[in-house]
């Protein structure tokens, strides 16, 4: 009997994501034994540093949430890694490849817990450590005070109570749903005004390029539509030379084999935001992502991103 070792981060959410992926895998491949192995990433060890960019700079790979898993995969300690797609850098890792994205994709929206945008009082304190969320929130509510919080989902929700409590926390709907705590949501934020991180809600399945046996076995597990939407969003992010720590939002949809992508870049203070939308055939997601990125840059995104990087 074949055994496949599946790696992931150690959090409850990461384990839930592996269970989500393994459910259909075990039914489709009953002759295969799948075993899970958790890998503690730098971003999971360091919960004190408020900036993810600063945490990433301390890690050997320069990535806070995927570097150790990728090294374990390259070393053969695990056979496949299940990532949250938005944790992965856009640059490919030599020796590793991504399989087509599995479906269904979970809810891509961000959510507020504790209050809605309309009920947040003036000067309210909202917890989030993500630059994109901070920028987009300030664009809608410049009176808000953002409080840097990091860590797993339950501890972040815990910041709504006790000493130093915040008025609301800003999280991903997908994470709350996968953990079975969607009842904590006060408001789902509209993607039209609050576009999510590229790839949010999707799983990334990574294997070794040289592992032809596993690649062949898992070749048909992806969802064509989900794969196209994520590839378009990630292509746009890559063309902008962005990453998980820059305020780039993206959301792609498919209707009658037509792929539509909207992207935004927002200044950290929320005062500037550029937006672009384009469509293409379903078969060219990378081209669509590059086209939207080009339009964003022409509309002023280059200046916003240069100021942030500076």
Helices and strands as residue ranges (DSSP letters): E 2-8, H 12-28, E 32-38, H 42-45, H 52-58, H 67-75, E 80-84, G 85-87, E 96-98, E 110-113, E 125-127, H 131-140, E 145-147, H 153-158, E 168-172, H 173-178, G 182-184, E 187-188, E 203-208, H 212-217, H 224-239, E 248-255, E 258-266, E 273-281, H 285-296, I 297-301, H 302-309
